[in-house]
Amino acid sequence: MSLRPTTLVLVLALLAGCRTLPSPVPAATVPADDNLNAVAWSQTAIEHDLIYLQTYRQAQSLLLTALHDPHWDALATDDRAAPADGLPPAVVLDIDETVLDNSPYQARVIRGGGEFNEDDWRAWCREEVARALPGAVAFTRFAASHGVAVIYISNRANVLDQATQANLRKVGLPVAGPDALLGLGTVVDGCPQHGSSKHCRRQLISRKYRVLMQVGDQIGDFVDVSTNTDAGREQAMAPYMGWIGQRWFVLPNPTYGSWEPALFHNDYKASREQRRRLKIQALHFD
């Protein structure tokens, strides 16, 4: 006996409702540092490129105003070791995720199922294939064309200086002068280096330049953070909130940064699962 079309539809619907749905993937099988959405957004979302473009365009639109204002200085109070009066102008930029796009390295980490490691990172840097991020080349070239020194402060190890400068030049970013790249390990007389802090290198720049603008993707690119907690990070930025979008230009980085260890108490000895659990606890559910 054949079923009428309406009856057949009802039977199929009932059968479908009886099927066992696939179980959710257990949380334990998800990498604790899963970066998939963050890297996919960085590589494919046009919103990512638009944020970079609008940030660099805003900086460029204000650069000549800053250049012609002798009182304009973009260094935090603790970083200014010498008066800025009469010093030549400069802009200071971070490199990774500020002017160079390292998302392919992050994609490789995701594909391999591991975590960041220094050997693979250095190998990536030595390939010299990172692309320039939107707006970075236009802004830095505009600055250089108006006599403004372009200085990069990077926490890449000094052994990568040659490869880094080559990569910067390949994508059209200006690199000129002995102060063009200040990598991790740069020795600054009279300023003891603490970890990867950029404070001493900013002090070195302050002895030679009036800094018009700073651009970066971490707050440590602008100011020292004495306590890397949510409260400590807010406290470090509080005196300079009026500089955001004027003298300091902050870019997004959802893939890594000091914001992440702040969520697991900066304890890298904790297991991946422990770090993941603490990050979940930091989420807001209401």
C-alpha positions in Angstrom: 0.0 0.0 0.0 1.4 3.3 -1.0 1.3 6.3 1.4 -0.2 9.6 0.4 2.4 12.4 0.1 1.1 14.2 3.3 1.4 10.9 5.3 4.8 10.2 3.9 6.0 13.6 5.0 4.7 13.0 8.6 6.4 9.6 8.8 9.7 11.0 7.6 9.5 13.8 10.1 8.9 11.4 12.9 11.8 9.2 11.9 14.0 12.2 11.7 13.0 13.2 15.2 14.0 9.7 16.5 17.5 9.9 15.1 20.4 10.2 17.6 22.0 13.6 17.3 25.8 13.8 17.3 27.2 14.4 20.8 28.9 17.7 21.4 32.7 17.5 21.1 34.0 17.1 24.7 35.7 20.2 25.9 38.8 18.1 26.8 39.4 17.4 23.0 39.5 21.1 22.2 43.0 22.6 22.3 43.4 24.8 25.4 44.8 27.6 23.3 42.4 27.1 20.4 43.0 30.1 18.1 40.9 29.1 15.2 38.3 31.8 15.2 40.8 34.5 16.0 43.1 33.6 13.2 40.3 33.0 10.7 39.0 36.5 11.5 42.4 38.0 11.2 42.9 36.4 7.8 39.5 36.5 6.2 37.3 39.2 7.8 37.2 42.5 5.9 36.4 44.1 9.2 40.0 43.3 10.3 41.4 45.2 7.3 39.1 48.1 7.7 40.1 48.6 11.4 43.8 48.8 10.3 43.0 51.1 7.5 40.9 53.5 9.6 43.6 53.5 12.4 46.5 54.3 10.1 44.4 56.9 8.1 43.5 58.6 11.4 47.1 58.7 12.4 48.2 60.1 9.1 45.5 62.8 9.2 46.9 64.1 12.4 50.6 63.7 11.7 51.3 67.1 10.3 49.4 68.7 13.1 51.6 66.9 15.6 54.7 67.7 13.6 54.1 71.4 13.7 53.1 71.5 17.4 56.4 71.8 19.4 54.6 70.7 22.5 53.3 67.5 21.0 55.0 64.4 22.5 53.7 60.8 22.6 56.0 59.3 25.2 54.7 58.4 28.6 56.1 60.5 31.5 58.3 57.6 32.7 59.7 57.1 29.2 60.8 60.7 28.6 64.4 60.8 29.8 65.3 64.1 28.1 63.4 67.2 27.2 61.8 66.9 23.8 62.3 70.5 22.8 64.3 70.9 19.6 64.7 67.1 19.0 64.0 65.7 15.5 60.5 64.1 15.1 59.8 60.3 15.0 57.0 57.9 15.0 57.4 54.6 16.9 55.8 51.4 15.9 55.7 47.8 17.0 56.3 45.2 14.3 54.3 42.0 14.8 50.6 42.4 14.2 51.2 46.1 13.9 53.0 46.4 10.6 53.7 42.8 9.7 51.0 40.0 9.5 52.2 36.8 11.2 48.8 35.0 11.0 50.2 32.3 8.7 52.5 31.3 11.5 49.5 31.1 13.9 47.6 29.1 11.3 50.5 26.6 11.2 50.3 26.3 15.0 46.6 25.5 14.7 47.2 22.9 12.0 49.9 21.2 14.1 47.8 21.2 17.2 50.6 22.6 19.4 51.5 25.9 21.0 53.9 28.7 20.2 57.5 27.7 20.4 60.6 29.8 19.8 62.3 27.5 17.2 59.3 27.5 14.9 58.7 31.2 15.4 62.3 32.0 14.5 62.1 29.8 11.4 59.0 31.7 10.3 60.7 35.0 10.8 63.7 33.9 8.7 61.4 33.1 5.8 60.9 36.9 5.4 57.4 36.4 3.9 55.1 38.2 6.4 52.8 40.7 4.5 52.4 44.3 5.4 49.2 45.0 7.3 46.7 47.4 5.6 47.6 51.1 5.9 51.0 50.5 7.5 53.1 51.2 4.3 51.2 54.3 3.4 51.4 55.8 6.9 55.1 55.1 7.4 56.1 56.3 3.9 54.0 59.5 4.5 55.9 60.1 7.8 59.3 59.5 6.2 58.5 61.8 3.3 57.9 64.6 5.8 61.2 64.1 7.6 59.8 62.0 10.4 62.0 59.1 11.5 60.3 55.8 11.5 61.4 53.6 14.4 60.4 50.0 15.1 60.6 48.6 18.6 60.2 44.8 18.5 60.4 42.0 20.9 61.8 39.8 18.3 65.2 38.5 19.4 68.2 40.4 18.1 69.4 37.4 16.1 66.4 38.1 13.9 67.3 41.7 13.2 68.7 41.0 9.7 65.7 38.9 8.6 63.2 41.3 10.1 64.7 44.4 8.3 64.8 42.4 5.1 61.1 41.5 5.5 60.2 45.1 6.3 61.9 46.4 3.2 60.4 43.7 1.0 56.9 44.9 1.7 57.8 48.6 1.2 58.1 49.7 4.8 60.9 52.4 5.3 63.9 51.2 7.3 66.7 53.8 7.6 69.3 54.8 10.2 70.9 53.0 13.2 67.7 53.5 15.3 65.3 52.1 12.8 65.0 48.7 14.6 65.4 48.2 18.3 65.0 44.6 19.0 64.8 42.6 22.2 68.3 42.6 23.7 69.1 46.2 22.8 71.3 47.6 25.6 70.5 51.0 26.9 73.1 52.6 29.2 71.7 53.5 32.6 68.5 51.6 32.1 68.3 47.9 33.4 66.2 45.7 31.1 63.4 43.8 32.7 62.1 40.9 30.7 60.6 42.0 27.4 59.6 45.5 28.6 60.1 48.3 26.0 60.6 51.0 28.6 64.4 51.2 28.2 64.2 51.4 24.4 61.6 54.1 24.6 63.9 56.0 26.9 66.7 55.6 24.4 64.5 57.1 21.7 63.5 59.9 24.1 67.2 61.0 24.3 67.3 61.6 20.5 63.7 62.3 19.3 60.4 64.0 19.9 57.9 61.2 19.4 54.8 62.3 17.6 52.9 59.0 17.7 53.1 55.4 18.8 51.3 52.5 17.1 51.0 49.0 18.5 48.8 46.0 19.3 49.6 45.6 23.0 49.5 48.2 25.8 53.1 47.3 26.5 53.9 49.0 23.2 52.9 52.3 24.8 53.5 52.1 28.5 55.0 49.8 31.1 52.6 47.5 33.0 53.9 46.9 36.5 51.2 44.3 37.3 49.8 42.2 34.5 46.2 41.8 35.8 43.0 43.4 34.5 43.2 46.0 37.2 46.9 46.6 36.6 46.5 47.0 32.9 43.6 49.5 33.4 45.7 51.5 35.9 48.7 51.7 33.5 46.5 53.1 30.7 44.3 55.4 32.9 46.5 58.6 32.7 46.7 58.3 28.9 43.2 57.6 27.8 43.0 61.1 26.2 45.9 60.1 23.9 44.1 57.2 22.3 43.3 58.0 18.7 45.5 61.1 19.0 49.0 60.1 20.0 48.6 56.4 20.6 46.9 54.1 18.1 46.0 50.7 19.3 45.3 47.8 16.9 43.4 44.6 17.5 45.2 41.3 18.2 42.8 38.5 19.3 45.4 35.8 18.7 48.0 36.5 21.4 49.3 39.1 23.8 49.7 40.0 27.5 45.9 40.1 27.9 45.9 36.3 27.7 48.3 35.4 30.6 46.6 38.1 32.7 43.6 35.7 32.6 45.6 32.7 34.0 47.7 34.7 36.6 50.7 34.8 34.3 51.4 31.2 35.2 53.0 29.5 32.2 53.8 26.5 34.3 50.1 25.7 34.5 48.9 23.0 32.1 47.0 23.9 28.9 43.9 22.5 30.5 44.4 24.6 33.7 44.9 27.7 31.6 41.8 27.1 29.6 39.8 26.6 32.8 40.9 29.9 34.2 40.2 31.7 30.9 36.7 30.2 30.9 36.2 31.4 34.5 37.1 34.9 33.3 34.2 35.0 30.9 31.0 37.0 31.6 27.8 34.9 31.4 25.3 37.6 32.4 
